[in-house]
Amino acid sequence: MENQKDLVKSILLQIAPQLTDAQFNQLLALIPLYQSWNEKINLISRKDMDHFVVHHLLHCISLSKFVHWPAGIKVLDLGTGGGFPAIPLAICFPQVEFTAIDGTGKKILVVNDIIKNLNLPNITALHQRAEDHSGSYTFVVSREVASIDKLISWSRPLISRTQKSSIPNGLYCYKGGNLHGELQLLQKDSYHELYQLSDILPQEYFLDKKIVYVQI
């Protein structure tokens, strides 16, 4: 077990060397929690569950390589599913207030149970669709939920006009595959940045994985 723990730690520290031992232990605790829940509710495919650390933990916290969020900002995870990326990010950014929403109630049930088990005071999970949610956030994050144009449409009413970060308020979406067509859906005057995860992560899984930031 100690050898496995050291291996997991070395993988996660590739991206987040700033993690404390307490944060690392919280991330590590997610593995048995999701294994247990996955036997009751099909949250994650068996193939992905076998590669949980890379496909979920490392993928989710990869955003921390590109952002340095200050204390006090609010982040919405739109379409969180089983709590990704909100829960790993809430562990990495304890000074940030996260809200995670999803239209599937049984998934939010799992998210709330994991939040309770890990005693994460900086994240709230709600059974709501994006269209029905009201709030004001510095950033919206979303992991492979919908096309960029739809994510922007859902996010725009929820983005605060007040700037609390050096980066303008906006959307971070985790994407895979060829994004040429999706990026063409952006308005011509829309500012965006593209982060290629294979530039910072050596695992084959990340060859086509990207994070897109869109200023809103």
JOPEKA-V353548 format. One record per residue. PHI is phi in radians with two decimals (* if undefined). PSI is psi as a letter, one per 40 degrees, with the letter a starting at -180 (* if undefined). NEAR is the number of other C-alpha atoms within 10 Angstrom. Layout:
# JOPEKA-V353548
phi: (PHI & PHI)
psi: (PSI & PSI)
near: (NEAR & NEAR)
This chain:
# JOPEKA-V353548
phi: (* & -1.13 & -1.12 & -1.13 & -1.08 & -1.13 & -1.13 & -1.05 & -1.08 & -1.13 & -1.19 & -1.18 & -1.26 & -1.00 & -1.81 & -2.18 & -1.14 & -1.41 & -1.07 & -1.41 & -1.06 & -1.12 & -1.15 & -1.06 & -1.13 & -1.15 & -1.09 & -1.11 & -1.17 & -1.15 & -1.07 & -1.17 & -1.10 & -1.26 & -1.06 & -1.12 & -1.18 & -1.17 & -1.31 & -1.75 & -2.29 & -1.34 & -1.40 & -2.29 & -1.10 & -1.01 & -1.04 & -1.21 & -1.10 & -1.18 & -2.17 & -0.99 & -1.07 & -1.36 & -1.23 & -2.12 & -1.11 & -1.14 & -1.04 & -1.13 & -1.39 & -1.02 & -1.05 & -1.15 & -1.31 & -1.91 & -2.18 & -2.32 & -1.29 & -1.36 & -1.10 & 1.67 & -1.40 & -2.05 & -2.21 & -1.87 & -1.68 & -1.63 & 1.31 & -1.21 & 1.08 & -1.49 & 1.92 & -2.02 & -1.65 & -1.03 & -1.16 & -1.03 & -1.20 & -1.10 & -1.22 & -1.26 & -2.15 & -1.15 & -1.54 & -1.84 & -1.66 & -1.89 & -2.18 & -2.08 & -2.18 & -2.76 & -1.43 & -1.81 & -1.09 & -1.17 & -1.25 & -1.16 & -1.01 & -1.13 & -1.01 & -1.14 & -1.15 & -1.21 & -1.01 & -1.15 & -1.08 & -1.63 & 0.92 & -1.72 & -1.36 & -1.79 & -2.47 & -2.15 & -2.03 & -2.28 & -1.48 & -2.63 & -1.48 & -1.00 & -1.15 & -1.76 & -1.53 & -2.22 & 2.98 & -2.39 & -2.27 & -1.30 & -2.42 & -1.99 & -2.09 & -2.72 & -2.01 & 0.91 & -1.79 & -2.75 & -1.19 & -1.05 & -1.10 & -1.19 & -1.08 & -1.14 & -1.07 & -1.25 & -1.41 & -0.93 & -1.20 & -1.79 & -1.53 & -1.19 & -1.48 & -1.56 & -1.56 & -2.16 & -2.32 & -1.19 & -1.65 & -0.99 & -0.97 & 3.06 & -2.02 & -2.04 & -2.12 & -1.45 & -2.37 & -2.35 & 1.42 & -1.43 & -1.73 & -0.96 & -1.13 & -1.15 & -1.14 & -1.21 & -1.37 & -1.22 & -1.10 & -1.05 & -1.65 & -1.45 & -1.48 & -2.54 & -2.29 & -2.09 & -1.89 & -1.56 & -1.22 & -1.17 & -1.24 & -2.11 & -2.24 & -1.44 & -1.16 & -1.02 & -0.95 & -1.63 & -1.00 & -1.98 & -1.61 & -2.48 & -2.13 & -1.92 & -1.80 & -2.21 & -1.28 & -2.17)
psi: (d & d & d & d & d & d & d & d & d & d & d & d & e & d & d & g & e & e & h & i & d & d & d & d & d & d & d & d & e & d & d & d & d & d & d & d & d & d & d & d & h & g & d & h & i & d & d & d & d & e & f & d & d & d & d & d & d & d & d & d & e & d & d & e & d & e & i & g & h & i & i & e & i & h & h & h & h & h & f & e & b & e & f & h & e & d & d & d & d & d & d & d & g & e & e & i & h & i & h & h & i & i & e & h & d & d & d & d & d & d & d & d & d & d & d & d & d & e & f & h & e & f & h & h & h & i & g & i & i & d & d & e & i & i & i & h & i & d & i & h & i & h & h & f & d & i & i & d & d & d & d & d & d & d & d & d & e & e & h & i & e & h & h & e & i & d & h & i & i & a & h & h & h & h & i & i & a & h & e & d & d & d & d & e & e & i & i & d & e & h & h & i & i & h & h & h & d & e & d & e & h & e & i & d & d & e & d & e & h & i & h & h & h & h & h & *)
near: (6 & 7 & 8 & 9 & 13 & 11 & 12 & 18 & 20 & 13 & 17 & 22 & 14 & 14 & 19 & 19 & 11 & 11 & 17 & 11 & 10 & 10 & 17 & 19 & 15 & 19 & 23 & 17 & 14 & 20 & 14 & 10 & 15 & 20 & 16 & 11 & 17 & 17 & 11 & 9 & 12 & 11 & 18 & 18 & 11 & 13 & 9 & 12 & 17 & 12 & 13 & 19 & 20 & 19 & 16 & 17 & 23 & 23 & 25 & 19 & 23 & 24 & 22 & 15 & 13 & 11 & 11 & 12 & 19 & 13 & 13 & 13 & 16 & 23 & 25 & 27 & 27 & 28 & 26 & 27 & 25 & 25 & 23 & 23 & 26 & 30 & 31 & 21 & 23 & 22 & 23 & 20 & 20 & 16 & 16 & 18 & 18 & 25 & 21 & 29 & 25 & 22 & 18 & 16 & 14 & 14 & 23 & 23 & 14 & 21 & 26 & 19 & 15 & 20 & 19 & 11 & 13 & 17 & 11 & 16 & 14 & 17 & 23 & 18 & 24 & 19 & 17 & 18 & 14 & 19 & 12 & 8 & 16 & 10 & 11 & 18 & 24 & 24 & 27 & 29 & 26 & 25 & 21 & 14 & 15 & 14 & 15 & 24 & 15 & 11 & 20 & 22 & 13 & 18 & 23 & 16 & 16 & 22 & 23 & 17 & 12 & 11 & 12 & 16 & 16 & 10 & 13 & 15 & 21 & 23 & 27 & 24 & 24 & 23 & 21 & 16 & 9 & 11 & 15 & 8 & 9 & 11 & 16 & 11 & 12 & 15 & 9 & 8 & 6 & 9 & 12 & 15 & 11 & 14 & 16 & 17 & 22 & 15 & 10 & 13 & 19 & 11 & 12 & 9 & 15 & 19 & 15 & 14 & 18 & 23 & 24 & 18 & 20 & 21 & 17 & 22)
